[in-house]
Structure formats: structure tokens, C-alpha cells
Amino acid sequence: MKGSHLTVFAANQSRRKNHMLVADWIVDEVKRAGILGATVIEAAQAIDARGKYHAARFFELADQPVAVTVAADDAHIDALLESLRRGGVPLFYTRCPVEYEMLGSEGAQ
């Protein structure tokens, strides 16, 4: 199948939308867009679009950068991006064309 690979970057884990952590809100929007899978990646450090440094620290993980990544057909990615835009949370994303497929059978070990 062909579609897009989308990665949405949230500068820090403590930012909230609708009383949810932004990463959780993004994953919720992924589900609402009909996308079947998402991966949340927690990073050790990052520099945001404004040049501010963010890092996970031993005693304080609130500033830990996170990214949510998904792959789906373009119609689903377009719907997700529109939903995220309406959410009003400042986010940076990258989008690349991708070919994807499920391998194996469900339930196989």
C-alpha cells in the first residue's frame, strides 16, 4: 500500500490539551482519524522550533520531548492533520511518502 509516514513532534511531555498529555491527545486523534496504529517515542533531548532546549532529567520528566509516528493512506493522514490543526496546539511535523504493508498473520507467534 502507498500513503504517508507522519511524525508529530511535541516539545515536552507536560504540555496538555483537553486535560490530556499532548502525546495522549495526538494518539486519541490518530484513533479518531481511523488510523490503526501509532508509536509514541520518548526522546532524551531536543531543540524545539524556537531554539529552546528540552531534556528528560532524572528527577523531572515533564520536559521530556516526545514524537508520535504513524503510517497510513493519504486520506487518513490528511484527516488527522486537519484535526490536529483544529486542536490549536503548536506542533511540528514531518510527512514523507511511504510504502507499507502488514507482514505475517495476526495471532502468529
KOLVEX-499158 format. One record per residue (C-alpha): z, y, x; chain. Coordinates in pm, 1 decimal, decimal comma. Each point is the difference from the previous one (the first is absolute). Layout:
REM residues N
site pz = Z | py = Y | px = X | loza = A $
...
END
This chain:
REM residues 109
site pz = 0,0 | py = 0,0 | px = 0,0 | loza = A $
site pz = -54,8 | py = 355,2 | px = 110,7 | loza = A $
site pz = 225,1 | py = 296,6 | px = -61,3 | loza = A $
site pz = 237,7 | py = 226,7 | px = 188,3 | loza = A $
site pz = 304,3 | py = -35,9 | px = 219,5 | loza = A $
site pz = 246,2 | py = 278,9 | px = -78,8 | loza = A $
site pz = 306,5 | py = 91,9 | px = 202,7 | loza = A $
site pz = 235,1 | py = 262,9 | px = -140,4 | loza = A $
site pz = 249,2 | py = 151,9 | px = 244,2 | loza = A $
site pz = 338,4 | py = 133,3 | px = -112,3 | loza = A $
site pz = 168,9 | py = 212,5 | px = 266,4 | loza = A $
site pz = 347,1 | py = -128,2 | px = -73,4 | loza = A $
site pz = 166,0 | py = -271,1 | px = -200,0 | loza = A $
site pz = 251,4 | py = 230,3 | px = -168,3 | loza = A $
site pz = -252,4 | py = 208,6 | px = -197,2 | loza = A $
site pz = 18,8 | py = -76,0 | px = -372,4 | loza = A $
site pz = -225,3 | py = 12,5 | px = -305,3 | loza = A $
site pz = 137,2 | py = -75,9 | px = -348,3 | loza = A $
site pz = 332,2 | py = -109,9 | px = 153,8 | loza = A $
site pz = -184,7 | py = -259,0 | px = 214,0 | loza = A $
site pz = -65,5 | py = -6,8 | px = 371,7 | loza = A $
site pz = -356,7 | py = 121,5 | px = 53,1 | loza = A $
site pz = -110,5 | py = -335,3 | px = 143,6 | loza = A $
site pz = 135,8 | py = -176,1 | px = -310,9 | loza = A $
site pz = -172,8 | py = 255,3 | px = -223,6 | loza = A $
site pz = -330,8 | py = -57,3 | px = 183,0 | loza = A $
site pz = 35,1 | py = -379,0 | px = -41,7 | loza = A $
site pz = 73,8 | py = 56,1 | px = -369,4 | loza = A $
site pz = -318,2 | py = 209,4 | px = -29,1 | loza = A $
site pz = -192,8 | py = -275,7 | px = 181,6 | loza = A $
site pz = 110,3 | py = -244,7 | px = -272,1 | loza = A $
site pz = -92,2 | py = 247,2 | px = -276,0 | loza = A $
site pz = -346,5 | py = 39,4 | px = 153,0 | loza = A $
site pz = -49,2 | py = -376,3 | px = -37,7 | loza = A $
site pz = 3,4 | py = -76,4 | px = 371,3 | loza = A $
site pz = 151,7 | py = -341,9 | px = 65,2 | loza = A $
site pz = 158,6 | py = 52,6 | px = 341,0 | loza = A $
site pz = 148,9 | py = 261,8 | px = 227,5 | loza = A $
site pz = 184,4 | py = -2,0 | px = 329,4 | loza = A $
site pz = 269,6 | py = 250,3 | px = 95,5 | loza = A $
site pz = 20,6 | py = 53,3 | px = 374,6 | loza = A $
site pz = 305,7 | py = 166,0 | px = 149,3 | loza = A $
site pz = -71,9 | py = 181,8 | px = 326,4 | loza = A $
site pz = 240,7 | py = 87,1 | px = 278,7 | loza = A $
site pz = -133,8 | py = 353,7 | px = 38,6 | loza = A $
site pz = -278,2 | py = 232,2 | px = -109,7 | loza = A $
site pz = -117,5 | py = 359,9 | px = 5,9 | loza = A $
site pz = -94,6 | py = 137,3 | px = -341,5 | loza = A $
site pz = -294,0 | py = 224,1 | px = -93,3 | loza = A $
site pz = 211,0 | py = 309,0 | px = 78,2 | loza = A $
site pz = 90,1 | py = -127,3 | px = 347,3 | loza = A $
site pz = 359,0 | py = -92,5 | px = -91,6 | loza = A $
site pz = 146,3 | py = -304,1 | px = 175,1 | loza = A $
site pz = 153,0 | py = -275,3 | px = -216,0 | loza = A $
site pz = 185,6 | py = -303,6 | px = 133,1 | loza = A $
site pz = 225,0 | py = -281,2 | px = -111,0 | loza = A $
site pz = 333,8 | py = 32,3 | px = 171,4 | loza = A $
site pz = 271,6 | py = -260,8 | px = 34,4 | loza = A $
site pz = 242,2 | py = 170,7 | px = -241,0 | loza = A $
site pz = -251,4 | py = 183,9 | px = -217,2 | loza = A $
site pz = -313,9 | py = -163,2 | px = -141,7 | loza = A $
site pz = -70,6 | py = 276,4 | px = -252,6 | loza = A $
site pz = -260,7 | py = 162,4 | px = 225,1 | loza = A $
site pz = -180,8 | py = -327,8 | px = 71,1 | loza = A $
site pz = -376,4 | py = 36,8 | px = -48,9 | loza = A $
site pz = -171,3 | py = -248,0 | px = -232,9 | loza = A $
site pz = -356,4 | py = -90,6 | px = -91,1 | loza = A $
site pz = -131,5 | py = -188,6 | px = -301,0 | loza = A $
site pz = -326,5 | py = -185,2 | px = 48,0 | loza = A $
site pz = -227,9 | py = -166,3 | px = -255,7 | loza = A $
site pz = -351,9 | py = -141,2 | px = -26,3 | loza = A $
site pz = -188,9 | py = -9,0 | px = -329,1 | loza = A $
site pz = -330,9 | py = 83,6 | px = -162,8 | loza = A $
site pz = -92,2 | py = 368,1 | px = 1,1 | loza = A $
site pz = 66,7 | py = 53,0 | px = -371,0 | loza = A $
site pz = 363,1 | py = -110,6 | px = 39,0 | loza = A $
site pz = 47,2 | py = 207,1 | px = 316,4 | loza = A $
site pz = -148,5 | py = 305,1 | px = -176,1 | loza = A $
site pz = 243,7 | py = -49,7 | px = -290,9 | loza = A $
site pz = 293,3 | py = -31,8 | px = 240,1 | loza = A $
site pz = -95,1 | py = 316,1 | px = 190,6 | loza = A $
site pz = -34,2 | py = 196,5 | px = -323,5 | loza = A $
site pz = 343,5 | py = -116,6 | px = -110,7 | loza = A $
site pz = 153,7 | py = 94,3 | px = 337,0 | loza = A $
site pz = -166,2 | py = 343,8 | px = -18,3 | loza = A $
site pz = 149,7 | py = 60,2 | px = -344,9 | loza = A $
site pz = 341,2 | py = -101,1 | px = 137,6 | loza = A $
site pz = 20,2 | py = 321,5 | px = 200,1 | loza = A $
site pz = 158,0 | py = -160,6 | px = 309,1 | loza = A $
site pz = -156,7 | py = 121,7 | px = 325,8 | loza = A $
site pz = -147,8 | py = -312,4 | px = 159,8 | loza = A $
site pz = -253,4 | py = -68,5 | px = 274,0 | loza = A $
site pz = -235,7 | py = -294,6 | px = -34,6 | loza = A $
site pz = -289,2 | py = -173,3 | px = 170,3 | loza = A $
site pz = -272,4 | py = -191,9 | px = -180,5 | loza = A $
site pz = -256,2 | py = -229,6 | px = 159,4 | loza = A $
site pz = -265,6 | py = -231,5 | px = -140,6 | loza = A $
site pz = 106,9 | py = -362,5 | px = 24,1 | loza = A $
site pz = -112,3 | py = -351,0 | px = -82,9 | loza = A $
site pz = 280,8 | py = -220,9 | px = -128,4 | loza = A $
site pz = 63,4 | py = -342,9 | px = -147,5 | loza = A $
site pz = 289,2 | py = -232,6 | px = -88,8 | loza = A $
site pz = 3,2 | py = -314,1 | px = 213,8 | loza = A $
site pz = 154,4 | py = -333,6 | px = -87,1 | loza = A $
site pz = 135,2 | py = -92,1 | px = -337,6 | loza = A $
site pz = 308,5 | py = 129,7 | px = -175,6 | loza = A $
site pz = 300,4 | py = -219,5 | px = 44,8 | loza = A $
site pz = -140,2 | py = -165,8 | px = 313,3 | loza = A $
site pz = 243,1 | py = -24,6 | px = 287,4 | loza = A $
END
